[in-house]
Amino acid sequence: IQYGPRERVDISARPARYRVRGNLIVSVLTQITDGMSSLLTIVDTISDHFNSVTISGITFRTPTVSQVGRSSDGLWWRVDISLPYIADELFTSR
């Protein structure tokens, strides 16, 4: 998880509402012998599930996919999915 900036989004005293932005990075690996087809099927499934939806108060934006390539040992293919999100947090002062 890459946390981004947090900003206050209201002017009420209690509870204070802050908006947090960040990225959830999902790395998907498959064995070279399985080929890219199975890897891309998994990547598409994850991307489709998180594309522009709100889950438990977390709003996910449009995912981006980055092909990382082969692992250093040559046995695995890796693709990363970046899932940008926005979430509001409530804080009560004591």
Buried (B, 14 or more C-beta within 10 A) or exposed (E): EEEEEEEEEEEEEEEBBBBBBBBBEBEBBBEBEEEEEEBBEBBEEBBEEBEEEEEEEBBBBEBEBEEEEEEEEEEBBBBBBBBBBBBEEEEEEE
